[in-house]
Structure formats: C-alpha cells, structure tokens
Amino acid sequence: MPMPMPAPAVEPAPADVLLRDGTIAVIRPLAPADLPGLLELHEGVSDDSLRLRFFSPSRYAATKYVEHLRDAPDTRSLVLERDGRICALATAEPVEPGAAEVAFLVADDLQGLGVGSLLLEHLAAACRECGVRRFVAEVLWENRAMLAVFIDAGFAVVRHNDGATVAVEMDTVASAEAVAAADHRECQAEARSLRPLLYPRSVAVVGARADGSGLGAAIVRSVVAGGYTGGLHVVHSRAREIEGILAVRRLSDLPAPVDLVVIAVPPGRVLAVLEDAADAAIPAAVIVTSGFSEMGEEGARLQRRILALARRRSIRVVGPNCLGLMSLDPEVRLNATLGGSVPPPGGLAVASQSGGVGVVLADTAQELGVGVASFVSLGDKVDVSSNDLLAAWRDDPRVTAAALYLDSFGNAPKFARFARRFAERKPLLAVVGGRSSGGRRAGASHTAAPASSAIAVDALFAQAGVIGCEGADDMAETALLLAEQPLPRGRRIAVLTNAGGTGVLAADAADAWGLAVPELSDRLRARVARHLTGTAGVGNPVDTGATVSARDLAAVAGLLLASDEVDAVLVLLVATGANDAVAGLHAVAAVRARHPDKPLVLVPMGGLRPPAGGLPGVTTYRNHTAALRALSRAARYAEWRDHPATDAVAVDRDRAEDARVAAAALMGAATDEHGWLSVADATGLLAAYGLDPLGEVVTGAEAAVEVAGWFGYPVAVKVAGRAVPRKSERGLVKVGLSSPEEVAAAIAGFERELGETAVPVLVQSVASGVEIALGVVRDTRFGPLVMVAAGGVAVEVWQDRTFLLPPVARSDALRAVRSLRIWPLLEGYRGSPPADVDGLVDLLVELGALAEDVPQIADVDLNPVLVGPESCAVVDVKVRLDRCAIPDPGIPRRLRPGS
C-alpha cells in the first residue's frame, strides 16, 4: 500500500488563468459538489480522448474513476472551470513516499489551448507543498499531445519506452527552465488576450452625455479627432445621437461585434455596464471612472466585484480611475484618452499607473517627437498590470521599446523576470514613484497602491537591465535617444563645440553622469587641427572657435565619428554673428550619414533651431544635461546587454529541504526574543552553503586553549553563545592573542563582563584581506535582498554597497562586486596582489541560494569577510529567523488576484 500523501498546510486558492486563446478559466481543488460536473466531463469527451486517458474507450471505466475520486482523500485533484463548466481534471495519486502518479483529462473543445500545461504547473506546486518530489505517468506513445505537455513544461523529465506506452518521470521542482517555459507560454497567452485592447478593430463608449459634457463625450471627441480607423459606437439610454454618432440603448444592441468598450459612467453603474459588455461578448474594457479602491473599503468592495465579473466572463479590464488608452499604430490610430497631447506614431509602448504622469509623458513625447506605439493608463490596476503589458509587448514587432511609470509592484519577482527577458530584446525604461516618505503617502492616496522599497527597486533594475529614470522628461529624452541612435559601445564621449565654455561645462556634466571625456591621441589631434584656426582647442572637448565654417565643423565631426577613441559625439553649436550655424547643422547631418554606427547628439544654442522635420540621423536636445543623461543611460544599458546572465542558477533540492527543516527547528528553540541565533546555531545553518565562519565554537577556557593550539598562534576569540550588541565596545572580541595564557585571560574577561560561566566562544586563526560585508535583508514585497558592501565600519560610513535579488547568477554577482568603489582594492591596487574575486562571487551566489531556499531567513550579516589573494574567510556571522511572508513568484501561472 502506498503511503498517504501528507495534507497541505493550506489548500491552494482558486487561480484565474489565461488559456492560449486569451480566454480566462479558473483552476481550483476538486470539491465534493463537483462530482456531477466530473461525470459530465467524462461523458462528454470523445471515445478517442477516453482511450488515450484510460487506455480503453470504456465509459464504465471513466465512471468508476470518478466514483473512486470521491473516496480517495490522499489524491490531489485539481479541476479547470470555464463559464461555470468543469472542462479538465488533473490528479496525483501517491504511489510511494515522495512520488505520485499523475493523469489528465481535458474536454475536447479545450484541447490545444494549453490546459494540460497549466494544470501540470499547478499540480506540481500543490504537491510540492505536500512533500511530493517526483511525478510518474504512463502515456500511450501515440498521445503526443500529453507527452509534449511533460517535455515542454521545462521540468526535469525522463522517458522510458515500453512497447505501446511511455513511462514518464518528472521532477516537481520549478527549475529555471520550467519557470522560463511557463513565462514564455504566458507571454503568448497575454498577447492574444490583450490584442483586442491594444489593437481594437471597433470601440464603444458608454457614458457620453447628450449635452457633450463629461468624460465620455470628451473621449468620443478624442477618438473622432484622432482619425480612428475602426468602427466607433456610443451607448446612451435616451439620446439617439452623441457627437454626431448614432447611439444604441445597450451594448448588446450593437449590430456588429466590438473589441473594446470605454466606460465613463458613475461608479455605481459600472458593474451593470460591464455585465452588458459580457452579454455582448466584448473581450476588453477600459474604465476611466474613479471612486473605487482609492476611496476606501466600499469602493474596494465594488472593485472586487468588477474583477470577479470580468474574470468569470473573460473580459480584460484596464483601470478603473485611469486616463484611457492610445493605440497609435497607423492601421488603428485610436486616441481614447482624456489627455490633450497625441505623440507621433512610433515604437515606444507606454504604461503609466498615474494619469497625471501619463499626461506629462505624452506632452513631452509630442514635444520631442518621440514615436509612440501605444499608451495605457493603468489606474487602480484591477486587472491589467505592467507585467501583463510587458508580456504582450515582448514579441510585438511594432513595439521597439517600453516605458513604465509605476507607484507599486503587484508581483515584484514576476516583474523582475519579465523585465529582464524584455530588456534582453528591447530597451525598458521605468520611473517608480513613492521613494520618499512624502511620495509614498501621495502614491498610496492617489492609486491605493503601496509604494515599493527604493533599495529593492534599484537592485531589481540593475539586475534586470531596466533603465531607471528620474521623471517623465528624463524617460522621454532617453527613449528619444534609444529610438534614433545606435547603442554606444562604451562611455567615452567626444564633445565638439564652437564655444569653449560650453564644452567645459559639458565635460564636467559628463563626468557627473559616469561618462568619460578622454584626451584624444596625438594623431587624431593633428588631423583635427588641420580644420581649426587661431586659438581653437584640439583636445577633448574640441573647441573649433566661433567662426568655424560649416565645412570644417562637419570635417571634425566626421573625424570623431570615424575614430575608435570615442563611443559617441556630442555637438554643442552656438549661433553667432560670425558663423552660419544653420549651414553647420546640415553639414553635420550630412557627414553623419557616412558614419551611422555611433550616437550623434546635438544641442543647438543661441537661438538656433533645427528644421521642423529634424535632422536625419541626429538627435537634438534642449541642453547638454539632457543629452549626457540620455547617453549615460544608453551606455549603461549597452553594457548590461553585452554581459547577459547566461549562467543559470542550479537548485540543490536536498540541501534546500534540509536547510528549511533545520531553520524550522531553530525558530522556537535556540533564538533570542528577536530571533537572532547563537553563533553555533548560525554556523550549523550556514555550513551547508559554505558560509560558516572561520574557526570553531567551543565552551570554556580549556577547550579554547586546545583549539587555539591546533590553529596556531596568533588567534582571535569572541563571544558566540548568543546575539550580544556592541561586542567590540564591551571587550567581547579579542584579536592577536599569542599564548595560552592570553586566551584563558580573554575567556575569563568575557565571563566577568557577561556575569556568566561556561560562555561559548568562537576561536579563529587571524586572517587578512580586503574587508567585505555580505548580508541578507528581507523586503515584504520583493523578498530577500542580498548585499555586498565594503566591510567593517566602512559599510556604515561610506555606504559603498550593492543589492541583488535572488537567484543570484555568477554574472550578476561579479557585476555587483565590480560596481563597488573599493573594487580597485580587490582588483589589485598599487602592486598588491589581486584578491580571490572568484571565491567572493561564489559566496554571493551561495548566500543568494540560502536566502531563496530558507523563507525563515530574515537577516544575515557576514561582516567582515576577508578576501585574500587565495581565499575568502568569513570572520563574523549573525543570523535572524522570522516567519517571513513569501512574495508571490508568479509560478505557477495565474492572473493577479483581486485586492
């Protein structure tokens, strides 16, 4: 008899999921009331589906299996329900400890929609919680669809052919491959689901007043003025015409299918309108109405009802409390917003949680000429979020870059993955509000969304390749550069100007933005000098002088663009009475056409204006600060793209389980009132990850002297029994002890200071090296953050530190170490040997694994870690445990739950 499967601590909650065709279903545990629905499922499938499931087309066998499930409490069973009908079943029956046999049945009309893959992900997650580490299945060799579900899921799969059947064994661990496969399928489903929203062929507006006032009428006017190419409809209970468009009483009265409804009615009527939209089979809605979760519990309750209806009837919803959306593709040309500015069409996809910021961004994009593909005002994010949009935009050939303004992250781990995979293909810019205390209060009151941790956001952006910006202007200016210029190959900038002072200021600003203005080589200086006269400067910045001709200006620009000594060229051109600056503009643009592979940016001054259509191949800015800031952001993104994190982080399942069990045992045992472990207990937890401190923990002077003799003098000793604040200040750390007598005296001093006998102490050899601090802190939304910093007191004084989000790949760890200001010391400074950077990177990777494996980890402080030429020594450790909340990783796939 197989052992029963342990009951889960908490039954998995129902999960709304996207099918491959973009419709919504729910996956939930099987309930006793579901048996009639299960019988209907088994009776409704074809004989061939029954044969592939039960190896026989027997209806009797199917009925007996349903009856068996009624009396099988050890079997984990999940059903997928759509439109109130049970459409699929997944079961896992225990066959031995840690293993279960799985089986699936999907209704014929849902086959091919990815139902099997979704159920497999959810079943694996539910069974992992019950200690099941392995799935087994017997599949007919001709059941290629089911075999593909197992193989394509990304889990570790082993197959054995046995005549007419294939025996499949599958690991239930959500490996990096399984997560990547699930994310890829989610992107495909999101693109299909959001297509009616992002590229609607017809739109209906509900809530336009007959007198032309209000939000609805304003949106109708925007749609008409924008030249929308699809069908536009309006709904009004009494009026026969709104803004010159014939009106109908209800959405269900429309003569033709509609892709998108824009709802601008009072809050109390939104639910009824959405119900009408569902009856009319409208797949997408934008709710511009405010007065929901941002207004308190009553509004939040109504918002939850809206989400429940939308999920039940497969409607994707943007808002409420939003500005609307634009789809500026030339084949669509939809402006369904309340804003006044409409940017030109282009490749930038924009999403803003704040309508006001969205307006500013649209204004700036229009002013700068940044081409926009789509703009989505997210508002309260009842359904569609930035994660959903990133998934839909990732493979959209009409989207070349994306820009986000966010007050919060609904699912930070999932955003980190989606952002990284997006940034590997296309630039992703973002501004996150609510970093200051005042900003957090304002953000919460505006959208009812909790603001995010600034440190965690910075860590996420650095790892995921997100181009973090400071505001709407910054984001639009950087997007303009990315749209019009190639990525720079480095940070070296040539500054070309006809007014020396402007070049000096630009060089200073470049340094502030992390860019270099290198001295040009003698050979290049000589070539530049042939085109300059008088006291003009041939260094860098290059000062051509106020009277420079258009021909000479273009020649110098060409030399700089052709040179391998710089990675971008900034031209600062001042109109004076002694030059033809307009001719200079056109001459520079002409020479740029012969050197298209390097960024060229221009700042016209002195009343100089570029032509209305711009200069081909040249990006123009209002001042050098904006130009250099954009170049800096582009250069950093290019560096990130050049060093992708291709090294997957392996998961040691056995080690992770052992560490979680050990942490659980320590939670209520050897911790102090705040959860800090003794050094001995911390050492036991850290040792499996190679993070245990140098030396050995012992009790009493005699044992300490004996261990010191093994290590050899000099040694260090420190109190290790429990967390003691300010150990050094209290004399509870002694370093450089050179004899048994000194060790014994130190132990006696510890006992006197603490008023205790038999004090545990850590005895260590004296190590040397660059002092580094490693640590873990846990953020409630982002989960654990891994820190690497300058060690000792420098971690507090200099704040020289970088944070990472687990899992930590070696490439991420190395990038973080190199970002520290003390990196030259590790690299080898003034003749000193280089430190063991590889060993330090190993420690960072393992610390990330510990933080991810053990959810009870609240704080880890390894300070100092001495990084010597040949090895790394962890000298001091502190570990605190807590029952930490685990952020939702977004695996298995599901739509974001309502709040």
TORVEXGU-996756 format. One line per 8 residues: their letters; for each residue x, y negated, z negated of C-alpha. Coordinates in steps of 0.02 Angstrom, whole numbers. Each point is the difference from the previous one (the first is absolute). Layout:
# TORVEXGU-996756
A	X Y Z; ... $
END
This chain:
# TORVEXGU-996756
MPMPMPAP	0 0 0; 72 -170 44; 19 -119 -144; -132 -138 -4; 52 -170 65; 18 -127 -141; -139 -127 -3; 53 -175 52 $
AVEPAPAD	10 -132 -135; -121 -106 101; -101 55 150; 51 -97 156; -116 -145 35; -94 -7 165; 109 -78 135; -60 -95 154 $
VLLRDGTI	102 53 150; 18 -52 182; -25 132 133; 94 -5 163; -147 -81 90; 0 -144 -124; -156 53 -95; -4 18 -189 $
AVIRPLAP	-30 157 -103; 23 47 -182; 103 141 -75; -53 58 -173; 1 155 -112; -135 129 33; -150 -20 -116; -131 132 -48 $
ADLPGLLE	-132 -99 93; 101 18 161; -38 186 27; -149 -30 116; 107 -118 102; 140 129 8; -121 132 62; -59 -122 134 $
LHEGVSDD	182 -32 51; 37 186 17; -163 33 91; 25 -145 119; 175 39 67; 24 103 157; 39 185 0; 175 -41 60 $
SLRLRFFS	30 -117 -147; -61 135 -120; 113 129 80; 153 -113 -15; -42 -32 -183; -55 174 -59; 82 106 137; -178 53 44 $
PSRYAATK	-154 -93 66; -101 73 -144; -129 -120 -71; -20 118 -145; 185 -18 -46; -19 -189 4; -152 4 -114; 87 116 -123 $
YVEHLRDA	150 -118 -6; -110 -148 -44; -79 104 -139; 175 49 -58; 48 -184 -19; -146 -25 -118; 81 122 -122; 185 -42 31 $
PDTRSLVL	49 -131 -130; 186 27 34; -17 -48 183; 35 -180 46; -128 -51 131; -15 -165 93; -135 -51 122; -2 -136 131 $
ERDGRICA	-166 -90 15; -56 -120 137; -171 -80 18; -59 99 -151; 44 167 81; 134 122 -57; 107 19 155; 153 95 -62 $
LATAEPVE	64 108 -143; 176 32 -65; 37 128 -136; 152 55 -97; -16 165 -95; 139 52 -120; 95 156 54; 144 -8 -123 $
PGAAEVAF	72 -128 -122; 42 -158 96; -75 61 165; -171 -10 81; -77 64 161; -80 -139 101; -137 4 130; -95 -132 100 $
LVADDLQG	-162 -12 96; -49 -153 102; -165 -32 86; 13 17 188; -45 -181 35; 141 -64 -112; 138 112 67; 141 -97 79 $
LGVGSLLL	-26 -150 -115; 141 39 -122; -114 71 -134; 111 150 -35; 155 -108 -27; -94 -115 -120; -69 146 -100; 172 81 -8 $
EHLAAACR	78 -159 -70; -136 -20 -132; 0 184 -46; 190 0 -21; -10 -153 -113; -140 76 -106; 92 165 -19; 167 -82 -41 $
ECGVRRFV	-86 -72 -154; -45 179 -48; 177 66 17; -22 79 173; 163 -15 94; -36 111 150; -144 29 120; -19 160 101 $
AEVLWENR	-121 36 142; -41 133 128; -40 -77 169; -45 86 162; 138 -33 125; -127 -70 123; -59 -129 -128; 125 -126 65 $
AMLAVFID	-95 -148 -70; 17 64 -178; 181 47 24; 32 -175 65; -79 -73 -157; 127 92 -108; 150 -35 112; -37 -183 36 $
AGFAVVRH	-42 -44 -180; 186 -24 -38; 2 116 -150; 133 136 -3; -80 146 95; 59 179 31; -90 112 125; 4 189 20 $
NDGATVAV	-83 80 151; -90 161 -44; -88 65 153; -163 -93 24; 28 -115 -149; 129 -125 -59; 45 -7 -184; 32 -181 -50 $
EMDTVASA	88 -59 -158; 1 -185 -41; 78 -105 -136; -124 -118 -84; 130 -135 -36; -33 -163 92; 170 -10 82; 62 -151 97 $
EAVAAADH	-47 92 160; -176 33 -64; -23 -182 -50; 64 -60 169; -115 119 93; -150 -57 -102; 43 -183 27; 14 27 187 $
RECQAEAR	-171 80 8; -71 -141 -106; 69 -129 121; -86 86 144; -165 9 -93; 11 -182 -57; 35 -59 177; -156 89 61 $
SLRPLLYP	-105 -56 -147; 50 -184 12; -7 -16 189; -181 -67 -3; 58 -129 -127; 160 -55 86; -59 14 181; -190 -15 -5 $
RSVAVVGA	-94 12 165; -155 -81 -76; -35 -103 -156; -155 -44 -98; -11 -143 -127; -125 7 -143; -31 -155 -105; 7 -142 126 $
RADGSGLG	-128 -132 -47; -119 -65 130; 50 -182 -34; 183 38 38; 63 -23 -178; 90 128 -107; 135 130 24; -91 111 123 $
AAIVRSVV	-35 -138 126; 180 -60 -14; 61 174 44; -118 11 148; 69 -166 65; 179 64 -24; -38 158 97; -79 -97 143 $
AGGYTGGL	138 -132 5; 135 133 1; -66 76 162; -39 172 -72; -4 126 142; -123 121 -81; -184 -7 -40; -53 -121 -138 $
HVVHSRAR	-162 25 -97; -81 -92 -146; -126 62 -126; -132 -111 -81; -164 50 -79; -99 -147 75; 98 -100 128; -4 55 181 $
EIEGILAV	162 -87 46; 159 -52 -94; 133 -110 81; -75 42 170; 4 188 -27; -159 105 -8; -28 70 -174; -72 166 -60 $
RRLSDLPA	-81 35 -167; 108 148 -50; 163 79 53; -94 159 38; -100 -99 129; 153 -36 107; -17 69 176; 180 63 13 $
PVDLVVIA	131 73 -119; 102 -125 -102; 177 27 -63; 11 -136 -133; -122 -95 -109; 50 -163 -88; -105 -24 -157; -25 -176 -72 $
VPPGRVLA	-158 21 -104; -14 -35 -188; 77 135 -113; -166 77 -49; -44 36 182; 166 74 56; -43 178 -50; -162 -1 101 $
VLEDAADA	89 -69 153; 135 134 -15; -137 133 -12; -76 -71 159; 173 8 82; 15 182 -49; -170 39 76; 62 -84 159 $
AIPAAVIV	159 108 -2; 115 -152 -9; 173 64 -52; 80 -162 -67; -52 -151 -103; 78 -163 -58; -82 -75 -155; 46 -184 -15 $
TSGFSEMG	-122 -27 -145; 79 -36 -170; -69 32 -173; 56 179 -35; 142 70 -107; 80 -172 -16; -157 -56 -94; -4 131 -138 $
EEGARLQR	-77 168 -40; -167 -27 87; 88 -46 162; 119 146 -21; -148 118 -22; -78 -61 161; 168 17 88; 12 182 -56 $
RILALARR	-173 34 72; 56 -77 165; 151 114 5; -102 154 -43; -121 -36 141; 140 -37 124; 90 163 -41; -160 103 5 $
RSIRVVGP	-46 -70 172; 176 -12 76; 14 -189 12; 169 -86 -19; -17 -164 -94; 110 -155 -7; -32 -118 -146; -108 -56 -85 $
NCLGLMSL	52 -177 -44; 104 -20 158; 27 -118 145; -40 124 139; 112 68 137; 76 -39 169; 44 120 140; 94 -107 125 $
DPEVRLNA	43 136 126; -40 -77 172; -124 141 30; -94 -43 -162; 27 -184 -48; -103 9 -159; 7 -138 -130; -124 51 -136 $
TLGGSVPP	72 -111 -136; -42 -159 -94; 171 -75 36; 29 -136 128; 169 49 74; 18 138 129; 180 50 37; 49 55 176 $
PGGLAVAS	-13 185 40; 154 103 -36; 68 148 -96; -6 -54 -184; -134 88 -104; -46 -97 -158; -93 50 -157; -32 -118 -145 $
QSGGVGVV	-82 37 -165; -27 -187 -22; -111 -91 123; 86 -166 -39; 173 70 35; -70 77 157; -58 -171 60; 172 -74 -33 $
LADTAQEL	84 143 90; -116 -18 150; 34 -188 3; 188 27 -6; -5 137 131; -98 -114 116; 119 -145 -30; 157 105 31 $
GVGVASFV	-76 100 142; 14 168 -88; -100 126 101; -126 96 -106; -80 168 43; -124 6 -143; -37 -86 -164; -96 86 -140 $
SLGDKVDV	-53 -92 -158; -7 139 -131; -88 -92 -142; -49 116 -142; 59 156 96; -152 106 -41; 55 122 136; 126 -50 134 $
SSNDLLAA	169 -42 -75; 173 -47 61; 48 185 -6; -142 42 118; 48 -138 120; 185 47 -1; -51 177 43; -109 -59 144 $
WRDDPRVT	129 -126 65; 151 115 -10; -25 85 169; -103 -139 81; 100 -56 154; -84 -172 -6; 74 -33 -173; 185 -46 -1 $
AAALYLDS	12 -60 -182; -110 -23 -152; -16 -132 -136; -88 24 -166; -53 -116 -140; -47 101 -155; -53 -42 -177; 17 182 -53 $
FGNAPKFA	41 177 53; -143 124 -14; 116 150 24; 180 -54 -14; 86 170 33; -104 24 156; 37 -178 57; 185 33 -23 $
RFARRFAE	-7 151 116; -112 -82 130; 101 -161 -1; 163 93 23; -64 102 146; -73 -157 79; 161 -99 -24; 102 139 80 $
RKPLLAVV	-94 -41 161; -56 -182 -13; 37 -149 -114; -112 -15 -151; -8 -168 -91; -87 -26 -166; -38 -130 -132; -60 59 -170 $
GGRSSGGR	-87 -127 -109; -18 3 -188; 183 14 -50; -6 -138 -129; -116 4 -151; -104 -140 75; -3 88 169; -57 162 -82 $
RAGASHTA	-144 -88 -85; -51 -90 159; 13 158 105; -108 100 -120; -134 -135 -6; 1 -18 189; -15 180 57; -26 96 -162 $
APASSAIA	159 98 39; 141 25 -126; 163 -77 57; 156 103 27; 168 6 -87; 128 -113 86; 145 119 -37; -95 149 69 $
VDALFAQA	-52 -97 155; 180 -51 34; 58 180 -20; -136 64 115; 38 -128 134; 187 33 -5; -22 187 21; -143 -5 124 $
GVIGCEGA	79 -129 115; -139 -126 -31; 50 -179 40; -52 -92 -157; -48 -182 29; -39 -146 -115; -159 -66 81; -105 -17 156 $
DDMAETAL	121 -120 87; 148 113 -36; -94 152 64; -58 -85 160; 174 -71 36; 82 169 -24; -132 85 106; 34 -125 138 $
LLAEQPLP	185 44 2; -35 186 -1; -124 -19 143; 113 -105 111; 178 53 -41; 99 163 -8; 53 58 -172; 171 -69 -49 $
RGRRIAVL	139 128 -14; 69 -83 -155; -2 -156 -108; 129 -107 93; -74 -163 63; 72 -127 121; -63 -177 -29; 6 -112 154 $
TNAGGTGV	-44 -183 -22; 29 -172 74; -6 -83 -173; 133 58 -121; -94 -31 -162; -146 109 52; 121 143 32; 76 -18 -174 $
LAADAADA	-172 7 -81; -47 150 105; 160 92 -49; -39 -29 -183; -178 62 23; 62 154 94; 110 45 -147; -147 -20 -119 $
WGLAVPEL	-102 122 106; 138 131 1; 59 -39 176; 181 -28 52; 65 -143 107; 169 74 47; 150 -95 66; 18 32 186 $
SDRLRARV	156 82 69; 135 -107 79; -42 70 171; -184 -43 -14; 39 -172 -73; 112 -36 148; -136 48 124; -127 -107 -93 $
ARHLTGTA	121 -149 -3; 2 -8 189; -179 -64 -5; 23 -128 -140; 80 -169 -9; 65 -119 -132; -19 49 -182; -126 138 29 $
GVGNPVDT	23 153 -110; 39 170 76; -14 101 -161; -163 66 -66; -111 -101 -11; 42 -57 176; -23 -189 14; -13 -50 183 $
GATVSARD	-17 -185 -37; -149 -114 31; 40 -31 184; 12 183 52; -70 34 173; -133 129 31; 125 100 104; 132 6 -138 $
LAAVAGLL	-130 39 -134; -62 147 101; 178 60 34; 43 4 -185; -165 87 -41; 42 130 132; 173 30 -75; -75 27 -172 $
LASDEVDA	-138 113 64; 127 105 95; 120 12 -146; 12 153 -112; 53 -114 -144; -177 -54 -45; -169 87 -7; -118 -149 29 $
VLVLLVAT	10 -180 59; -87 -148 -81; -8 -158 106; -33 -165 -90; -32 -129 137; -26 -185 -42; -68 -120 129; 106 -157 10 $
GANDAVAG	15 -146 118; 164 72 63; -61 170 61; -136 81 103; -67 116 -135; -146 61 105; 119 58 135; 101 83 -138 $
LHAVAAVR	-151 100 -55; -29 69 174; 184 34 28; 12 102 -159; -155 99 50; 75 34 171; 163 69 -70; -98 103 -126 $
ARHPDKPL	-76 100 143; 174 69 38; 26 58 -181; -166 74 -59; 66 119 -135; 39 -125 -138; -120 -113 -99; 1 -182 54 $
VLVPMGGL	-97 -125 -105; -17 -186 24; -39 -146 -115; -38 -160 100; 20 -163 -96; -6 -186 27; -172 1 78; 48 137 123 $
RPPAGGLP	-142 117 46; 10 161 101; -120 16 148; -180 51 -38; 25 178 57; 162 19 -98; 170 49 67; 17 176 69 $
GVTTYRNH	108 110 -112; 23 -137 -131; -91 -7 -167; -28 -176 -66; -16 -53 -183; -39 -163 -85; 156 3 -110; 156 102 -29 $
TAALRALS	-62 71 -165; -145 89 84; 113 62 140; 134 69 -117; -126 78 -118; -79 93 146; 171 55 64; 47 62 -173 $
RAARYAEW	-158 103 -16; 23 72 175; 182 45 -35; -43 90 -162; -138 96 87; 121 48 140; 123 64 -130; -137 106 -78 $
RDHPATDA	-49 68 170; 181 45 36; 13 107 -157; -160 102 -10; -29 116 -147; 9 161 99; 56 103 -150; -154 84 -74 $
VAVDRDRA	-6 18 -189; -11 184 -47; -116 51 -141; 62 131 -125; -168 71 -52; 65 113 -139; 104 -137 -77; -146 -122 7 $
EDARVAAA	-117 121 -87; 127 38 -136; 30 -185 -29; -186 -38 -14; -23 142 -125; 149 -61 -102; -65 -179 0; -173 57 -54 $
ALMGAATD	77 95 -145; 99 -154 -53; -149 -119 10; -64 38 -174; 157 69 -78; 170 -81 -5; -49 -176 52; -13 -154 -108 $
EHGWLSVA	-161 -100 -15; 37 -88 165; 43 158 95; 190 -19 1; 93 166 -2; 152 41 -101; 159 11 102; 0 189 -22 $
DATGLLAA	-177 17 68; 33 -125 139; 157 95 47; -99 161 16; -125 -83 117; 133 -87 105; 122 143 16; -93 92 139 $
YGLDPLGE	19 -156 107; 184 -27 -37; -41 -157 -98; 51 58 -174; 127 -105 -92; 184 36 -14; 45 96 -158; -93 107 -126 $
VVTGAEAA	-127 -34 -137; 46 72 -170; -48 -28 -183; 122 -41 -137; 180 -56 -10; 75 174 5; -86 45 164; 43 -170 74 $
VEVAGWFG	185 21 -41; 0 174 78; -80 -61 162; 117 -150 7; 146 122 -10; -68 95 150; -17 -158 103; 164 -75 -53 $
YPVAVKVA	27 -173 -74; -46 -139 16; -189 27 -16; -158 -100 -27; -140 44 -122; -175 -74 -13; -162 36 -92; -107 123 100 $
GRAVPRKS	-139 59 -114; -134 -126 47; -26 -165 86; 88 -133 -102; -7 -181 59; 160 -103 8; 115 148 -32; 157 -95 46 $
ERGLVKVG	-43 -149 -110; -32 116 -147; 165 91 20; -82 161 58; 115 16 151; 187 26 -21; 119 8 148; 184 43 14 $
LSSPEEVA	12 113 -153; 171 84 6; 2 123 -146; -111 120 -101; 6 -122 -146; -69 -142 105; -141 111 65; -46 56 -176 $
AAIAGFER	4 -180 -63; -113 -56 142; -129 135 -41; 3 -50 -184; -32 -181 51; -150 53 106; -75 93 -148; 21 -151 -113 $
ELGETAVP	-77 -120 126; -151 111 31; -18 62 -180; -4 179 62; 109 155 -2; 29 125 140; -18 -133 134; 7 70 178 $
VLVQSVAS	136 -83 103; 57 3 180; 187 32 18; 75 -54 166; 165 -11 88; 48 -179 40; -39 -30 183; 36 -149 114 $
GVEIALGV	-71 -70 160; -117 -133 69; -146 -23 -119; -168 37 82; -173 11 -77; -131 120 64; -178 4 -60; -183 40 27 $
VRDTRFGP	-150 -108 -42; -179 45 43; -122 -119 82; -184 41 -21; -37 -26 186; 163 47 84; 56 139 -115; 182 22 -51 $
LVMVAAGG	132 -125 56; 183 52 2; 127 -135 -41; 184 -15 41; 90 -150 -74; 163 -71 -64; 24 89 -166; 39 -46 -179 $
VAVEVWQD	-58 -173 -53; 10 -56 182; -167 81 38; -82 -128 -114; 112 -150 32; 24 7 189; -161 87 49; 99 88 137 $
RTFLLPPV	-121 141 35; -105 86 132; -152 110 -16; -55 150 103; -162 98 14; 15 190 -10; 30 109 92; 173 -76 20 $
ARSDALRA	91 54 157; 189 -10 4; -7 -136 132; -117 -104 -111; 114 26 -150; 156 -51 96; -88 -155 67; -50 -49 -177 $
VRSLRIWP	176 23 -69; 74 -103 141; -124 -140 -34; 74 -31 -175; 113 -149 -25; 126 114 -84; 12 109 156; 178 -62 37 $
LLEGYRGS	56 78 -166; -70 168 54; 71 -16 175; 174 -34 -69; 50 -177 -49; 175 -77 10; 88 165 19; -102 101 -123 $
PPADVDGL	-54 172 63; -178 17 64; -122 73 -125; -98 161 19; -146 -79 93; -59 169 64; -15 60 -179; -96 -156 -49 $
VDLLVELG	-119 25 147; -26 180 -58; -50 -63 -173; -124 -124 76; -80 136 107; -14 116 -150; -70 -138 -110; -133 -30 132 $
ALAEDVPQ	-41 187 0; -16 1 -190; -115 -152 3; -111 79 131; 1 176 -74; -42 -49 -179; -152 -115 -14; 29 -17 -188 $
IADVDLNP	160 -99 34; -36 -181 -50; 176 -71 -21; 176 62 34; 155 -103 -39; 169 70 51; 119 -141 -47; 141 0 27 $
VLVGPESC	40 124 136; 187 -12 30; 40 24 184; 182 47 17; 103 45 153; -41 185 -11; -159 19 -102; -145 -85 -90 $
AVVDVKVR	-24 14 -188; -168 -36 -83; 51 -76 -166; -162 -49 -86; -180 59 27; -172 -52 -59; -162 85 52; -178 -44 -47 $
LDRCAIPD	-151 109 36; -181 -54 16; -160 68 75; 22 -107 154; -136 -22 129; 52 71 168; -39 -111 150; -101 80 138 $
PGIPRRLR	125 55 133; -131 15 137; 34 186 20; -109 93 39; -79 -118 124; -153 -97 -54; -75 -171 24; 28 -121 -142 $
PGS	-130 26 -137; -117 -138 -53; 46 -105 -150 $
END
